[in-house]
Every structure is written in C-alpha cells, then in structure tokens.
C-alpha cells in the first residue's frame, strides 16, 4: 500500500529512533560527569521539513525481474555534536553541567512520550477506519 510517498508511521518510528539515540548520548554525558577533560555531546536537532523533502524526493528502484530482491532502505545514523564552548567547566576541565543534562533528558522524555501517544492515536484511528466505525 505504498505509493512512493512518506508514510507517517515511518516518520514517527524514525523520530523515536532519534529520541532513543539522543537519550543514550545524554546518559553518557551524565555518566561521565566526573571524567577529567570530558566534553558533553548532543545530537543535532531533526528538521522535519527537510526530512519530508528528502523522503519524498527519493525515486524507488524499479524491479525488472520477478526474482529481484526489494531494496533495503538505508539505516539512518544521527550526527553527534560536540559542545565546543561548554556553559561552565569544572577544575578538571569537565564540561558536563548536570542540571543542563537533566533538562535535556526531561525534554527528550516528554518528546518521546508525545510521539508514542501520537503513534498510538494514529494506530487506533486506522483500526477504527478499517473496522468501519
């Protein structure tokens, strides 16, 4: 049932992957809060409009033989940004500010929860349409 356009469920899954990866990076920052010379990192923010344009501009490969395998979509890796100028550093030159990391983790968790709720609502709406209610 794919017409070559981006599926909303695929975008939501990609967003959840991004938020999961961001959580790992932020947790690593917190875990290294006492490591000398450690610089915190974060993932670059996703650009929804750019993602939509890229996804809709891809031309699917044509299957010329019935025994050809379908192409596998490439795995997305998210770019990690190192903080060049940390807000503050400790005497050991550690740039992790726990309060800042906790605020980022809280925002990340609320974004993940919102995305999961939207995913559930979309699934429930699709099921309701399929049942004819």
N, C-alpha and C positions, 0 to 999 in steps of 0.2 A: 504494500500500500504506500510505497514511496514514489513521489513524483519528482524527485530530484531536489525538492526544497528541504530546508532545515526543519527537522522535527523538534517541537517544543520539548518533548521528553529528553531528546538527546542533549539539548542545551542545558536543561536542568541537571542532567547527570554530569555533564562537563563542569558545571558550576559547583556541584557537590564534590567532585574530584579536586577542583581547585581549592575549595574551602578545607577539605581534609588535608591536602598538602600544606596549606598555609598553617593549619593547626600544628602540624609536625615541626615546621620551621620555627614557629613561635615557642613551642615547647622546648625545642633545642636551645633557644635563646635563654629561657628561664633556667634550664638545666646547667647552662654554662655561666650563670650569673657570678660565680666566684673564680672563673678561669682568667688568669692574667692575659692581657692583650687581646681578649676576645671582642670582636665587633658583632653586634646583633645584625641579623639579616631579616628580610621580609620578601614576600612575593610581590611582583608587580601587579597592580590592580588590573582586572579584566575590563576590556572595553566591549560592552555588549553590542554596540552598533558595528564596530569593526568585525567582531565575531560573526554577526549575521551576514555582513557583506562577503566575508571570506567563505563562509559555508555555502551561501547561495551562488557564488561565482564559480565554484568547482564544477567541472564537467565530468560526469561519471563515465567510466570506461565502458566501451561497447563490448558485449560478449558476442563474438562472431561464430563461435562453435558451441554446441550444447555441452561439451565436456570441459569447457574452460572453467576455472575456479573464479569465483567472485572476488574482486579486490578487497583487501582489508584496509579499513580506514587507519591512517597513521595515529600512533599514540601521541597525545599532547604532553609536552613537558613544559612546565611553567618556569619562567625566568626568575632567578633569585637576585634580589638587590641587596648589596652590602651597604650598610649605613656609613656613608663617607664622613659625615660630621655628626657624631652622636650628641644627644642633648646634654649629657653630662658624662664624665668618666670618673672612675674611682682612682685611688692611688696606684693600683696595679694596672692602670690603663684599660680597664674593662668598661665597655660602653653600654652594658645592659642596665636599663632602668626598669626595675620590676613593676612599678606602678604603670609605666607605659606599656609594657608587655601584657600585663593583666587587662588593661583597657582594650588592647588589640584583640586579645583572646576572647574577651566578652563580646565585642562587636562581631568577631568571626563566628562565635557560637550562635548569636542571635540571627546572623545571616544564614547560617546552616539550618537553623530551626525554621525560619521563614521559607527557605527553599524546599525543605521537606514537607511543610504544610501545603505549599502550592502544588507540589508533586502529588500529594495525597488527594487534594481537592480536584486536580485535573483528572486523576485516575478515577475518582468517584463520579465525576461528571461524565467521563467517557463511558463508564459502565452503565450509568443511568440512560444515556442515549442509546446504547446498544440493546438494553432491555426494552426500550420504547416507553419509558415512563415520563 
